[in-house]
């Protein structure tokens, strides 16, 4: 059965044609209409120009480094916090308002606040970490809460060491929840990280390139860098989810 | 002499009394706990295992003992193989030869490497029993370990229980007086 919401190549082609048509129509209607909406061909050509340059890869590496560092750091903290909250109920109660705030407050408010507190080069790390924490924490906590109490009782009666309970009872219970959270968090970290870079303008980052493209009306650059963010996010998501899927197959219930 | 005692135990759940001043003594060997469904046999077993606390009264002699058990549900790790489930409780004490021999005796000789999620209900029950009998124990709690077994497998399972009891206290919940007769066990009716 075909997956609902799956992206079909023909549908992508249709929308690229619509985009190309729109760009050509603007070009024909106004003297510099092409600046308002660069065509997909112009964006692809610009991307091809960027790809062989060292600056391009340094820029991607810098942004990816900060955003992914925030992602991994947050994953570690969220899993640890969920485990502690499962053990100490009061800690969960204490964290709840913070998690609710992180979910509800617009990311741009956090970005502006963080600009006051932090050096701009750490901004995307902090913001992506902040956005990643709630879904990972909440899902892992739910996975722990849904762990089969009967199996835990069995392990207690047979005096099974905690390390074995962790591997064979908790991990299979938590991993499917963790996978769902990862899928959600991976999208969030790139979107929020790039937004933080556009506002904070740390030197030599994708966000800075996007902002420069906007200031100078370099719309092919704007689309090219956006495509880069999407591509890096998709590749990273696929790699991470494949790794988690392998774990789910190994330990999944 | 190792002795387990229930002294005047009462227990209610949501205002429903399931145990009403229950007292008995179980000496070494097998004691069948019998009675109609809903009379608190499982609750009583759980009290000896330290998983439930009486509202009043007490269990004596259970604390500090190393228990092994078959629960009312199988409580197996379905993503693991039969051998994996045994290794989970036995750790370094897992002896593949001893485990294989017991599984063979229980009619599970060829399924050690198969995943439990593919097992039938009866196979799961027998594996849960094998796990309980292989785990080192001072006392054994068996909550309807023969549920869902055909007569042949039932007889085999009873033989294994009798042989592995070796004079240690065994609390066996059953509805069937034939099991008690086969085991020549003491009986407690609640």
Interface residues (C-beta under 8 A of the other chain):
Chain A: X150 X151 X153 X154 X155 X156 X157 X158 X159 X160 X161 X164 X168 X169 X172 X251 X252 X253
Chain B: X49 X50 X51 X66 X67 X68 X69 X71 X73 X75 X77 X78 X79 X80 X84 X88 X89 X91 X131 X135
